[in-house]
Amino acid sequence: MNLPEKILILTGVLNLAYGSLTGFAYAFARMKAEFPSRYLQAAHIGSLMQGAMLLGLVLAFQYATALSETLSFVGAVSFAASSGFLALKDTVNWLQGIKDEFKENPPLGKIIGGIGVTANLVGIGIIVYGVLAA
């Protein structure tokens, strides 16, 4: 197993763990309100989805034989960073009591989310190139 695969597996498992932890917070919030924060829900579900995606990307990186070790590393780090920043954005929005990030446009959430989306696009570009050029 190479370093990019280890990065994807480690961050995938960490995402699943964070999704599980926020699941407890969401369950407690549901006891108090029928519709708790959408960003707590997003932190919970998003982390679970990102974790599964990162674990699945291990297979995609194995098929991306056209990638150099450096490019594979950059792609894996980009996906790992993206998942972390997107979970952080949802967590920050939840803790700040943001109701709708698109209407309220919170500066911190916007910056964190922008970094997460950009990192994701870098990772997607690398893996698509690696698989198609193989």
Backbone bond lengths (Angstrom), bond angles and torsions (degrees), N, CA, C in turn:
res aa  C-N    CA-C-N  psi(-1)  N-CA   C-N-CA  omega(-1)  CA-C   N-CA-C  phi
1 M - - - 1.457 - - 1.532 108.16 -
2 N 1.331 115.64 130.01 1.460 119.38 -177.91 1.535 111.07 -91.75
3 L 1.330 115.56 173.62 1.462 121.11 -175.26 1.536 113.46 -60.85
4 P 1.341 120.19 -45.91 1.472 118.76 178.39 1.537 112.55 -57.77
5 E 1.321 117.76 -39.16 1.471 120.64 178.50 1.524 110.48 -65.48
6 K 1.320 116.79 -39.92 1.468 120.34 178.00 1.528 110.88 -63.73
7 I 1.334 116.05 -40.59 1.472 120.31 178.33 1.526 110.17 -61.43
8 L 1.325 116.53 -45.98 1.463 120.68 -179.61 1.526 111.26 -64.12
9 I 1.319 117.56 -41.61 1.467 120.49 -179.84 1.527 110.59 -67.30
10 L 1.334 116.98 -46.32 1.460 119.86 -179.52 1.526 111.36 -61.25
11 T 1.336 116.80 -48.79 1.466 118.48 -178.67 1.527 111.74 -70.77
12 G 1.325 117.19 -29.04 1.461 119.59 174.73 1.522 111.21 -63.63
13 V 1.321 116.35 -45.50 1.460 120.86 179.51 1.526 110.46 -67.03
14 L 1.336 117.29 -39.56 1.468 119.99 177.53 1.529 111.18 -63.49
15 N 1.320 116.93 -38.77 1.464 120.29 175.96 1.520 111.30 -62.84
16 L 1.331 116.85 -43.60 1.469 120.07 177.99 1.527 110.55 -62.27
17 A 1.324 116.93 -39.37 1.469 120.45 178.04 1.529 110.58 -64.94
18 Y 1.336 117.17 -44.72 1.462 120.26 179.48 1.528 110.68 -64.92
19 G 1.317 116.53 -40.32 1.463 120.08 176.26 1.515 112.05 -60.85
20 S 1.311 116.55 -38.03 1.464 120.23 177.61 1.519 111.20 -67.54
21 L 1.337 116.99 -43.51 1.467 120.30 179.47 1.531 111.74 -63.55
22 T 1.327 116.46 -43.70 1.463 118.27 178.52 1.530 110.76 -69.34
23 G 1.315 116.58 -21.20 1.465 120.28 174.57 1.524 111.46 -63.74
24 F 1.341 116.54 -37.98 1.469 119.79 176.43 1.522 110.19 -65.19
25 A 1.351 116.27 -44.03 1.463 119.59 178.27 1.520 110.72 -61.66
26 Y 1.323 116.18 -39.49 1.470 120.12 179.52 1.524 111.05 -66.98
27 A 1.317 116.78 -39.75 1.469 119.84 178.57 1.527 110.79 -62.96
28 F 1.327 117.02 -42.39 1.471 119.64 178.06 1.530 111.10 -66.13
29 A 1.335 116.70 -38.17 1.467 120.17 177.87 1.520 110.88 -65.61
30 R 1.332 117.00 -35.57 1.472 120.92 178.52 1.516 112.17 -67.12
31 M 1.323 116.59 -26.07 1.468 119.51 176.99 1.525 110.97 -68.11
32 K 1.328 115.92 -25.57 1.461 120.71 -177.16 1.526 113.20 -97.52
33 A 1.325 116.63 -27.87 1.461 120.24 -175.93 1.523 109.48 -146.31
34 E 1.315 115.25 142.93 1.461 119.50 -179.98 1.530 111.20 -65.94
35 F 1.329 115.56 -36.77 1.465 120.16 -179.04 1.526 109.71 -125.88
36 P 1.326 117.18 83.95 1.476 118.67 177.04 1.525 110.94 -71.49
37 S 1.298 116.49 -177.66 1.466 122.55 -175.81 1.521 113.14 -49.67
38 R 1.318 115.45 130.01 1.467 120.06 176.35 1.521 110.74 -65.38
39 Y 1.341 117.12 -25.18 1.464 119.49 -178.87 1.519 111.85 -80.85
40 L 1.321 117.87 -27.60 1.465 119.94 170.14 1.530 108.73 -66.67
41 Q 1.305 116.52 -43.10 1.462 120.76 177.26 1.535 110.52 -62.96
42 A 1.328 116.78 -41.46 1.463 120.61 179.12 1.528 111.29 -66.19
43 A 1.340 117.22 -38.83 1.467 120.11 177.67 1.527 109.97 -63.17
44 H 1.322 116.09 -38.26 1.467 121.22 179.75 1.534 111.44 -70.14
45 I 1.311 116.58 -58.67 1.471 120.75 -175.37 1.529 110.97 -70.77
46 G 1.322 116.78 -40.87 1.459 120.32 -179.49 1.521 112.25 -60.38
47 S 1.326 116.95 -41.89 1.465 120.03 179.43 1.523 111.50 -66.08
48 L 1.319 116.56 -38.12 1.464 119.17 176.77 1.526 110.72 -64.93
49 M 1.319 116.55 -42.39 1.472 120.30 179.09 1.522 111.20 -67.00
50 Q 1.329 116.87 -43.09 1.459 120.51 178.84 1.531 110.81 -63.70
51 G 1.329 117.13 -38.57 1.458 120.29 178.30 1.516 111.79 -61.48
52 A 1.326 116.20 -46.04 1.464 119.91 178.10 1.523 110.94 -64.13
53 M 1.333 116.66 -39.81 1.461 120.46 178.78 1.521 110.92 -62.29
54 L 1.326 117.36 -45.87 1.462 120.54 -179.16 1.523 111.32 -62.75
55 L 1.308 116.74 -40.13 1.464 119.77 177.95 1.532 110.57 -66.00
56 G 1.319 117.70 -38.64 1.459 121.41 176.95 1.517 112.32 -67.87
57 L 1.327 116.96 -31.13 1.465 120.38 179.93 1.525 112.34 -67.05
58 V 1.331 117.05 -20.33 1.468 119.06 175.49 1.526 109.14 -56.20
59 L 1.317 116.56 -44.48 1.467 121.06 178.82 1.533 111.04 -65.08
60 A 1.321 116.55 -43.13 1.470 119.97 179.45 1.524 110.78 -60.75
61 F 1.319 117.25 -40.87 1.463 120.21 179.52 1.529 111.05 -66.86
62 Q 1.317 117.92 -29.42 1.464 120.48 176.61 1.523 110.92 -68.37
63 Y 1.324 117.22 -29.58 1.466 121.77 177.98 1.527 112.73 -87.34
64 A 1.306 117.01 -11.04 1.467 121.02 -178.20 1.527 109.27 -87.79
65 T 1.313 115.71 63.64 1.462 121.20 -173.70 1.527 113.46 -70.95
66 A 1.315 117.79 -13.16 1.467 120.59 179.20 1.531 112.13 -78.92
67 L 1.323 117.19 -9.78 1.459 120.04 -177.47 1.523 111.58 -83.20
68 S 1.324 115.67 138.66 1.459 120.23 171.83 1.533 107.83 -73.54
69 E 1.315 116.14 167.90 1.467 119.27 177.98 1.523 110.68 -61.89
70 T 1.314 116.03 -38.84 1.472 120.19 -179.94 1.518 111.12 -64.72
71 L 1.320 117.12 -46.14 1.462 120.45 -179.17 1.530 110.78 -67.07
72 S 1.319 117.14 -37.53 1.470 120.34 175.12 1.518 110.73 -61.74
73 F 1.328 116.49 -41.78 1.460 121.34 178.77 1.532 110.69 -62.75
74 V 1.328 115.88 -46.70 1.475 120.15 179.66 1.526 110.26 -61.58
75 G 1.323 117.42 -42.02 1.459 120.85 178.80 1.523 112.10 -63.09
76 A 1.324 116.81 -45.71 1.468 120.50 -179.80 1.525 111.05 -64.57
77 V 1.325 116.89 -43.18 1.467 120.51 178.66 1.526 110.04 -64.64
78 S 1.327 117.15 -37.60 1.469 120.28 178.68 1.526 111.00 -62.57
79 F 1.326 116.58 -45.99 1.465 119.51 178.05 1.531 111.17 -64.65
80 A 1.316 116.76 -41.20 1.466 120.41 179.80 1.532 110.78 -63.40
81 A 1.332 116.05 -46.24 1.462 120.30 179.37 1.524 110.91 -63.63
82 S 1.314 116.50 -41.51 1.462 120.69 179.59 1.519 111.01 -57.91
83 S 1.318 116.57 -47.66 1.465 119.49 -178.41 1.525 111.14 -63.07
84 G 1.328 116.28 -38.65 1.460 119.57 178.64 1.518 112.67 -66.51
85 F 1.328 116.11 -44.60 1.465 119.53 -179.65 1.528 112.06 -67.20
86 L 1.327 117.53 -37.03 1.468 119.08 179.22 1.525 111.25 -68.86
87 A 1.320 117.70 -38.71 1.469 120.62 175.67 1.529 109.89 -65.70
88 L 1.321 116.44 -40.72 1.467 120.71 178.78 1.523 110.92 -63.45
89 K 1.326 116.74 -42.61 1.472 120.66 179.29 1.527 110.72 -58.46
90 D 1.332 116.48 -48.24 1.466 119.46 -179.32 1.525 111.26 -65.43
91 T 1.324 116.57 -37.64 1.469 120.19 178.84 1.522 110.85 -66.19
92 V 1.320 117.23 -44.69 1.466 121.30 179.00 1.530 110.02 -63.19
93 N 1.320 117.41 -43.73 1.469 120.12 178.07 1.523 110.70 -60.87
94 W 1.314 117.25 -41.61 1.474 121.44 178.28 1.528 110.21 -62.62
95 L 1.333 117.06 -49.60 1.464 120.74 -176.81 1.522 112.44 -66.57
96 Q 1.330 117.21 -27.86 1.466 121.14 178.06 1.529 112.21 -84.80
97 G 1.335 116.55 -5.12 1.456 119.97 179.42 1.520 113.62 74.13
98 I 1.317 117.19 25.25 1.466 121.20 178.94 1.530 108.13 -67.06
99 K 1.315 116.00 133.19 1.473 120.88 178.66 1.522 111.66 -93.34
100 D 1.343 116.61 -40.01 1.465 121.34 -178.87 1.526 107.80 -148.54
101 E 1.328 116.12 105.03 1.466 119.76 -175.11 1.531 112.89 -64.32
102 F 1.321 117.66 -23.90 1.456 119.71 -179.13 1.529 111.60 -79.34
103 K 1.320 116.87 -28.79 1.468 120.20 176.77 1.528 110.98 -86.98
104 E 1.337 115.76 -42.63 1.466 119.86 -176.13 1.523 112.39 -81.16
105 N 1.329 116.78 -26.61 1.463 122.40 176.40 1.534 112.76 52.01
106 P 1.342 118.40 56.75 1.467 120.01 -178.00 1.535 110.67 -68.20
107 P 1.335 117.66 128.74 1.466 120.81 -174.02 1.539 113.34 -58.54
108 L 1.319 117.62 -45.42 1.463 120.27 -177.54 1.527 111.39 -65.21
109 G 1.307 116.49 -46.06 1.459 120.56 178.33 1.515 112.17 -62.64
110 K 1.319 115.65 -37.03 1.465 120.59 179.93 1.533 110.79 -65.69
111 I 1.319 116.59 -42.63 1.471 120.91 179.89 1.523 110.34 -67.22
112 I 1.332 116.78 -48.35 1.468 121.20 -178.90 1.528 110.36 -62.79
113 G 1.320 116.87 -45.00 1.459 121.09 178.78 1.519 112.02 -63.67
114 G 1.326 116.80 -39.20 1.462 120.77 178.53 1.522 111.94 -63.16
115 I 1.321 116.54 -39.92 1.468 120.57 176.96 1.523 109.53 -64.52
116 G 1.335 116.67 -43.49 1.462 120.96 -179.87 1.517 112.76 -62.05
117 V 1.312 116.41 -44.28 1.466 120.53 -179.32 1.531 110.48 -67.73
118 T 1.318 117.06 -41.76 1.468 120.67 178.85 1.523 110.94 -62.26
119 A 1.330 116.66 -45.50 1.468 120.15 178.53 1.524 110.71 -61.49
120 N 1.325 116.65 -38.06 1.458 120.41 178.72 1.525 110.93 -63.95
121 L 1.318 117.27 -42.97 1.467 120.90 179.29 1.528 111.52 -63.27
122 V 1.321 116.88 -37.39 1.467 120.30 176.73 1.523 109.38 -63.01
123 G 1.330 116.74 -47.78 1.459 120.70 179.43 1.517 112.32 -61.31
124 I 1.322 116.81 -42.54 1.469 120.68 179.37 1.525 110.34 -63.39
125 G 1.316 116.40 -44.56 1.460 119.39 178.84 1.522 112.16 -59.09
126 I 1.307 116.27 -42.45 1.464 120.48 -179.04 1.524 111.16 -66.90
127 I 1.325 117.59 -47.21 1.468 119.03 -175.67 1.531 110.67 -69.94
128 V 1.324 118.15 -36.78 1.473 120.02 177.84 1.522 109.33 -63.48
129 Y 1.319 116.70 -45.67 1.467 119.82 177.02 1.536 110.13 -59.32
130 G 1.322 116.98 -46.45 1.457 121.00 -176.61 1.514 113.41 -62.22
131 V 1.321 116.92 -38.33 1.460 120.69 -179.44 1.527 110.67 -76.95
132 L 1.336 118.01 -43.44 1.454 120.75 -177.28 1.530 112.75 -70.65
133 A 1.325 116.61 -32.77 1.458 119.90 -177.95 1.526 112.86 -85.10
134 A 1.326 116.82 -6.01 1.474 119.94 -177.52 1.519 111.12 -70.49
